[in-house]
């Protein structure tokens, strides 16, 4: 497994996690694809992320929008890249689009076959078993999503943009116990990288354990 979960690539800590993951790869192919969480018709967000990856030697040369203009052949091309960046946005909206397109199995298979997922904010939560933690960072379920189960590439829940407030800890711990899943909280400087089952922490993410793992 080769996965990074972070709040943003725009901080020193977030960038360091991505660089660490990229530098660990043995493949000389450092091309990458971008999955937009919502329409980006002017490619504003894509171009920002592309510039970042260029600065670390990665060619972000393919992008797809799961809503407008979706194309199966393009999605196959995205998942043929060694590295896929899952962007931020509204997590409920993104999962709704992913489920509507029936992409879950393909994306899980990508990870199982050695593909690299770099999940940012909403993109990071999509890699977990459930996006119920999205409410803790302010996401609102405008799309009426009822099934919050997600890709489950990692076995814990994730809260990006953590504020380290007691109310946030309380709600996160309650969710961890309810779902019997550990949960990591990361502020914008904190990140998690998983390489072949080894967890690497950048900064000091807060781990709240579920009752069965306490």
Secondary structure, 3 states (H helix, E strand, C coil): CEEEEECCCCCHHHHHHHHHHHHCCCCCCCEEEEEECCCCCCCHHHHHHHHHHHHCCCEEEEEEECCCCCCHHHHHHHCCCCEEEECCCCHHHHHHHHHHCCCHHHHHHHHHCCCEEEEECHHHHHCCCECHHHHHHCCCCCCCCCCCECCCCCCCEEECCCCCCHHHHHHHHHHHHHHCCCEEECCCCCEEEEECCEEEEECCCEEECCHHHC
